[in-house]
Amino acid sequence: MKPGHAAEVPFSVATRFEGKDGSNPEEMIGAALAGCFSMALSAALDKAGTPPRSVRTEAVVSLDKDGVGFAISKIDLTTVASVPGLEPSRFELIAQETKESCPVSKALLGTKIGLTARLE
């Protein structure tokens, strides 16, 4: 999507709470965070001299009751990457630093974001 263009994604109470086909705002936030994180991690790994063969990230968004409404209480990221020659401890450090510096992570500062990162 180009800057200034709006995305049209159908949402409804049924897609949010009843498992009907479609999406919901929480899924979109999770997808934005997972995508941004994967892109930022790929760039950070490349900058560190260890370009990845692949990076896959999944986000699980927790929507919990909060008074009369709901709140996103946390987002758990799980990323798996294939990075030849990179030690797991170095990968974990780069991944954690990326989680803090990713633009979407910064936009979600009020939300707890967990990260599980592993190499293939």
KEKE-3310 file (N, C-alpha, C; in steps of 0.2 Angstrom, whole numbers, plus 5000, padded with zeros to 4 digits):
npx = (5004:5003:5009:4997:4986:4972:4968:4956:4949:4938:4929:4920:4909:4907:4918:4928:4925:4918:4924:4921:4924:4936:4944:4951:4954:4965:4972:4977:4985:4994:4999:5005:5016:5023:5027:5035:5044:5051:5056:5065:5073:5079:5086:5095:5102:5109:5116:5125:5133:5129:5119:5102:5095:5082:5068:5055:5041:5029:5014:5006:4992:4985:4969:4961:4948:4944:4939:4924:4926:4938:4956:4972:4983:4995:5008:5015:5029:5035:5049:5058:5073:5084:5101:5115:5130:5129:5130:5119:5117:5122:5112:5101:5103:5104:5091:5083:5087:5082:5068:5066:5069:5061:5050:5036:5035:5039:5028:5019:5022:5015:5011:5015:5027:5033:5046:5051:5065:5073:5085:5085)
npy = (4994:5011:5026:5037:5030:5021:5005:4992:4982:4970:4971:4964:4962:4948:4943:4946:4941:4929:4920:4920:4921:4933:4948:4957:4972:4969:4958:4964:4974:4965:4958:4969:4972:4960:4959:4971:4969:4958:4963:4973:4965:4957:4967:4971:4960:4958:4970:4967:4958:4946:4940:4935:4919:4917:4924:4922:4928:4927:4934:4934:4941:4947:4950:4957:4958:4973:4982:4990:4988:4982:4978:4977:4967:4961:4956:4943:4939:4927:4922:4914:4910:4908:4908:4907:4903:4911:4913:4906:4914:4927:4930:4930:4942:4952:4950:4954:4968:4972:4971:4981:4992:4993:5001:4999:4993:5003:5011:5005:5006:5006:4993:4976:4967:4952:4941:4927:4920:4910:4901:4891)
npz = (5000:4996:5003:5010:5004:5008:5017:5014:5024:5029:5044:5059:5072:5073:5066:5075:5087:5086:5077:5063:5045:5040:5046:5060:5070:5079:5074:5062:5068:5074:5062:5056:5066:5065:5052:5051:5060:5055:5043:5048:5056:5046:5040:5050:5052:5040:5040:5051:5044:5042:5032:5031:5025:5026:5035:5047:5055:5068:5075:5090:5097:5112:5117:5130:5143:5149:5161:5156:5143:5131:5130:5122:5129:5127:5115:5108:5099:5088:5080:5067:5060:5046:5046:5040:5048:5060:5077:5090:5101:5097:5088:5095:5103:5093:5088:5099:5101:5089:5091:5100:5092:5081:5071:5072:5084:5092:5091:5098:5112:5124:5126:5131:5123:5119:5114:5106:5099:5087:5078:5063)
capx = (5000:5007:5007:4991:4981:4969:4967:4950:4948:4931:4929:4914:4909:4908:4925:4932:4923:4914:4927:4919:4929:4937:4949:4949:4960:4970:4975:4980:4991:4999:5002:5010:5021:5027:5030:5040:5050:5055:5060:5070:5078:5083:5091:5100:5107:5113:5121:5130:5137:5126:5113:5098:5092:5074:5065:5048:5038:5022:5012:5000:4989:4981:4964:4958:4943:4947:4933:4918:4929:4944:4963:4977:4987:5002:5009:5020:5032:5040:5053:5062:5077:5090:5106:5121:5136:5128:5129:5112:5117:5122:5106:5096:5105:5101:5083:5080:5088:5078:5062:5066:5070:5057:5045:5029:5036:5040:5022:5016:5026:5011:5009:5020:5029:5037:5050:5055:5069:5077:5088:5083)
capy = (5000:5017:5032:5041:5025:5017:4998:4991:4976:4970:4969:4964:4958:4941:4941:4948:4937:4923:4915:4921:4923:4940:4950:4962:4976:4966:4954:4969:4976:4959:4957:4975:4971:4954:4961:4976:4966:4953:4967:4976:4960:4956:4973:4971:4954:4960:4975:4963:4954:4939:4941:4929:4916:4918:4926:4921:4930:4926:4938:4932:4947:4945:4955:4955:4962:4979:4986:4989:4986:4977:4981:4973:4967:4959:4953:4938:4937:4921:4922:4909:4913:4904:4913:4903:4905:4915:4909:4908:4920:4933:4930:4932:4949:4956:4950:4958:4975:4974:4972:4988:4998:4992:5007:4997:4991:5010:5014:5001:5006:5004:4986:4972:4963:4947:4938:4920:4920:4904:4899:4885)
capz = (5000:4995:5008:5008:5002:5014:5015:5015:5027:5033:5051:5062:5079:5071:5064:5081:5093:5084:5073:5057:5041:5040:5051:5066:5071:5083:5069:5058:5072:5075:5056:5055:5070:5063:5046:5052:5064:5050:5039:5052:5058:5040:5038:5055:5051:5034:5043:5055:5040:5042:5029:5032:5020:5028:5042:5047:5061:5069:5081:5094:5100:5117:5118:5136:5145:5153:5163:5152:5136:5130:5128:5119:5134:5125:5109:5108:5093:5087:5074:5065:5054:5043:5045:5040:5052:5065:5084:5092:5106:5094:5084:5101:5104:5087:5088:5105:5099:5084:5094:5103:5088:5075:5071:5074:5091:5095:5091:5103:5118:5130:5125:5132:5117:5120:5109:5106:5092:5086:5071:5060)
cpx = (5004:5005:5001:4985:4978:4967:4960:4950:4942:4932:4922:4914:4910:4915:4930:4931:4920:4918:4925:4925:4930:4943:4947:4955:4966:4975:4980:4986:4996:5003:5007:5016:5026:5030:5036:5046:5054:5059:5066:5075:5082:5088:5097:5105:5111:5118:5127:5134:5135:5119:5108:5096:5084:5073:5058:5045:5031:5020:5006:4998:4984:4976:4960:4953:4946:4941:4927:4920:4934:4950:4967:4982:4994:5002:5015:5022:5036:5043:5058:5066:5082:5095:5113:5127:5135:5126:5122:5112:5118:5115:5101:5097:5102:5094:5080:5081:5084:5070:5061:5066:5065:5051:5038:5030:5036:5033:5017:5019:5022:5009:5015:5021:5034:5040:5053:5058:5073:5080:5086:5089)
cpy = (5006:5022:5036:5036:5021:5010:4997:4983:4975:4967:4969:4961:4951:4939:4942:4942:4930:4918:4915:4923:4931:4942:4954:4966:4973:4962:4959:4972:4971:4958:4963:4974:4966:4956:4966:4973:4961:4957:4970:4971:4958:4961:4973:4965:4955:4965:4972:4959:4947:4939:4934:4926:4917:4920:4926:4923:4929:4931:4935:4938:4944:4951:4953:4960:4967:4983:4985:4987:4981:4981:4975:4973:4965:4956:4949:4937:4931:4922:4917:4911:4908:4909:4909:4906:4909:4911:4911:4914:4927:4935:4933:4940:4954:4956:4954:4966:4977:4975:4979:4994:4998:4998:5005:4996:4998:5013:5011:5001:5004:4997:4981:4968:4958:4944:4932:4920:4914:4904:4892:4881)
cpz = (5000:5001:5005:5005:5008:5012:5017:5018:5031:5040:5054:5069:5078:5070:5070:5086:5092:5079:5065:5052:5041:5045:5056:5067:5075:5078:5064:5062:5073:5068:5054:5059:5067:5056:5047:5055:5059:5046:5042:5054:5052:5039:5044:5054:5045:5036:5047:5051:5040:5038:5029:5025:5020:5035:5042:5054:5062:5075:5084:5098:5106:5118:5125:5139:5150:5155:5159:5144:5136:5129:5126:5125:5133:5118:5109:5101:5093:5080:5073:5059:5052:5042:5046:5044:5058:5072:5086:5097:5103:5090:5089:5102:5099:5087:5093:5104:5094:5086:5097:5098:5082:5076:5074:5082:5095:5096:5096:5110:5124:5130:5127:5126:5119:5114:5110:5099:5092:5079:5069:5060)
residu = (MET:LYS:PRO:GLY:HIS:ALA:ALA:GLU:VAL:PRO:PHE:SER:VAL:ALA:THR:ARG:PHE:GLU:GLY:LYS:ASP:GLY:SER:ASN:PRO:GLU:GLU:MET:ILE:GLY:ALA:ALA:LEU:ALA:GLY:CYS:PHE:SER:MET:ALA:LEU:SER:ALA:ALA:LEU:ASP:LYS:ALA:GLY:THR:PRO:PRO:ARG:SER:VAL:ARG:THR:GLU:ALA:VAL:VAL:SER:LEU:ASP:LYS:ASP:GLY:VAL:GLY:PHE:ALA:ILE:SER:LYS:ILE:ASP:LEU:THR:THR:VAL:ALA:SER:VAL:PRO:GLY:LEU:GLU:PRO:SER:ARG:PHE:GLU:LEU:ILE:ALA:GLN:GLU:THR:LYS:GLU:SER:CYS:PRO:VAL:SER:LYS:ALA:LEU:LEU:GLY:THR:LYS:ILE:GLY:LEU:THR:ALA:ARG:LEU:GLU)
# end
